[in-house]
Amino acid sequence: MDRTRRMRLAKDVMDRDWADPGLDLDTVAAHAGYSRYHFIRAFKEAYGETPGQYLTHRRIDRAEDLLRTANLSVTEVCHLVGFSSVGTFSARFKTWTGLTPSEYRTKHVGRGAALIPGCYAMLWAGGFRTAPGGSASAPGAGEKRNSGEAG
């Protein structure tokens, strides 16, 4: 398999699993068939930024959408986009946008449609994190249904 295709496969993994806080460099590098250090160099050469920078930008872009459109707290947005630390999320968000998440929301909310209720946004984003280890679960996926739920 050629190098370009390997990089695309790895980038596809990051594009698909960007919200998974467990997504790490070793996993992505394995999809490309490279060691972590060789992968960092090859990815930067192909895309102009490191895999970590790409993933952070992907998560921040999604956080911007959620802050503009969903009625969620900054902490909820932080965890939905794959960050495990609100401090790290806020610092990286400010570096990327020039504003803290709260400042960004204040500046951009109210331009367009009403905010989506947080409960809907959480369910749409893949459900609430309930399993040990932080894996997201869609409603009803592998869970027993309540007797009162519609079939």
Secondary structure as a PSIPRED ss2 file (coil, helix, strand):
# PSIPRED VFORMAT (PSIPRED V4.0)

   1 M C   1.000  0.000  0.000
   2 D C   1.000  0.000  0.000
   3 R H   0.000  1.000  0.000
   4 T H   0.000  1.000  0.000
   5 R H   0.000  1.000  0.000
   6 R H   0.000  1.000  0.000
   7 M H   0.000  1.000  0.000
   8 R H   0.000  1.000  0.000
   9 L H   0.000  1.000  0.000
  10 A H   0.000  1.000  0.000
  11 K H   0.000  1.000  0.000
  12 D H   0.000  1.000  0.000
  13 V H   0.000  1.000  0.000
  14 M H   0.000  1.000  0.000
  15 D H   0.000  1.000  0.000
  16 R H   0.000  1.000  0.000
  17 D H   0.000  1.000  0.000
  18 W C   1.000  0.000  0.000
  19 A C   1.000  0.000  0.000
  20 D C   1.000  0.000  0.000
  21 P C   1.000  0.000  0.000
  22 G C   1.000  0.000  0.000
  23 L C   1.000  0.000  0.000
  24 D C   1.000  0.000  0.000
  25 L H   0.000  1.000  0.000
  26 D H   0.000  1.000  0.000
  27 T H   0.000  1.000  0.000
  28 V H   0.000  1.000  0.000
  29 A H   0.000  1.000  0.000
  30 A H   0.000  1.000  0.000
  31 H H   0.000  1.000  0.000
  32 A H   0.000  1.000  0.000
  33 G C   1.000  0.000  0.000
  34 Y C   1.000  0.000  0.000
  35 S C   1.000  0.000  0.000
  36 R H   0.000  1.000  0.000
  37 Y H   0.000  1.000  0.000
  38 H H   0.000  1.000  0.000
  39 F H   0.000  1.000  0.000
  40 I H   0.000  1.000  0.000
  41 R H   0.000  1.000  0.000
  42 A H   0.000  1.000  0.000
  43 F H   0.000  1.000  0.000
  44 K H   0.000  1.000  0.000
  45 E H   0.000  1.000  0.000
  46 A H   0.000  1.000  0.000
  47 Y H   0.000  1.000  0.000
  48 G C   1.000  0.000  0.000
  49 E C   1.000  0.000  0.000
  50 T C   1.000  0.000  0.000
  51 P H   0.000  1.000  0.000
  52 G H   0.000  1.000  0.000
  53 Q H   0.000  1.000  0.000
  54 Y H   0.000  1.000  0.000
  55 L H   0.000  1.000  0.000
  56 T H   0.000  1.000  0.000
  57 H H   0.000  1.000  0.000
  58 R H   0.000  1.000  0.000
  59 R H   0.000  1.000  0.000
  60 I H   0.000  1.000  0.000
  61 D H   0.000  1.000  0.000
  62 R H   0.000  1.000  0.000
  63 A H   0.000  1.000  0.000
  64 E H   0.000  1.000  0.000
  65 D H   0.000  1.000  0.000
  66 L H   0.000  1.000  0.000
  67 L H   0.000  1.000  0.000
  68 R H   0.000  1.000  0.000
  69 T H   0.000  1.000  0.000
  70 A E   0.000  0.000  1.000
  71 N E   0.000  0.000  1.000
  72 L C   1.000  0.000  0.000
  73 S C   1.000  0.000  0.000
  74 V H   0.000  1.000  0.000
  75 T H   0.000  1.000  0.000
  76 E H   0.000  1.000  0.000
  77 V H   0.000  1.000  0.000
  78 C H   0.000  1.000  0.000
  79 H H   0.000  1.000  0.000
  80 L H   0.000  1.000  0.000
  81 V C   1.000  0.000  0.000
  82 G C   1.000  0.000  0.000
  83 F C   1.000  0.000  0.000
  84 S C   1.000  0.000  0.000
  85 S C   1.000  0.000  0.000
  86 V H   0.000  1.000  0.000
  87 G H   0.000  1.000  0.000
  88 T H   0.000  1.000  0.000
  89 F H   0.000  1.000  0.000
  90 S H   0.000  1.000  0.000
  91 A H   0.000  1.000  0.000
  92 R H   0.000  1.000  0.000
  93 F H   0.000  1.000  0.000
  94 K H   0.000  1.000  0.000
  95 T H   0.000  1.000  0.000
  96 W H   0.000  1.000  0.000
  97 T H   0.000  1.000  0.000
  98 G C   1.000  0.000  0.000
  99 L C   1.000  0.000  0.000
 100 T C   1.000  0.000  0.000
 101 P H   0.000  1.000  0.000
 102 S H   0.000  1.000  0.000
 103 E H   0.000  1.000  0.000
 104 Y H   0.000  1.000  0.000
 105 R H   0.000  1.000  0.000
 106 T H   0.000  1.000  0.000
 107 K H   0.000  1.000  0.000
 108 H H   0.000  1.000  0.000
 109 V C   1.000  0.000  0.000
 110 G C   1.000  0.000  0.000
 111 R C   1.000  0.000  0.000
 112 G C   1.000  0.000  0.000
 113 A C   1.000  0.000  0.000
 114 A C   1.000  0.000  0.000
 115 L C   1.000  0.000  0.000
 116 I E   0.000  0.000  1.000
 117 P E   0.000  0.000  1.000
 118 G H   0.000  1.000  0.000
 119 C H   0.000  1.000  0.000
 120 Y H   0.000  1.000  0.000
 121 A H   0.000  1.000  0.000
 122 M H   0.000  1.000  0.000
 123 L H   0.000  1.000  0.000
 124 W H   0.000  1.000  0.000
 125 A C   1.000  0.000  0.000
 126 G C   1.000  0.000  0.000
 127 G C   1.000  0.000  0.000
 128 F C   1.000  0.000  0.000
 129 R E   0.000  0.000  1.000
 130 T C   1.000  0.000  0.000
 131 A C   1.000  0.000  0.000
 132 P C   1.000  0.000  0.000
 133 G C   1.000  0.000  0.000
 134 G C   1.000  0.000  0.000
 135 S C   1.000  0.000  0.000
 136 A E   0.000  0.000  1.000
 137 S C   1.000  0.000  0.000
 138 A C   1.000  0.000  0.000
 139 P C   1.000  0.000  0.000
 140 G C   1.000  0.000  0.000
 141 A C   1.000  0.000  0.000
 142 G C   1.000  0.000  0.000
 143 E C   1.000  0.000  0.000
 144 K C   1.000  0.000  0.000
 145 R C   1.000  0.000  0.000
 146 N C   1.000  0.000  0.000
 147 S C   1.000  0.000  0.000
 148 G C   1.000  0.000  0.000
 149 E C   1.000  0.000  0.000
 150 A C   1.000  0.000  0.000
 151 G C   1.000  0.000  0.000
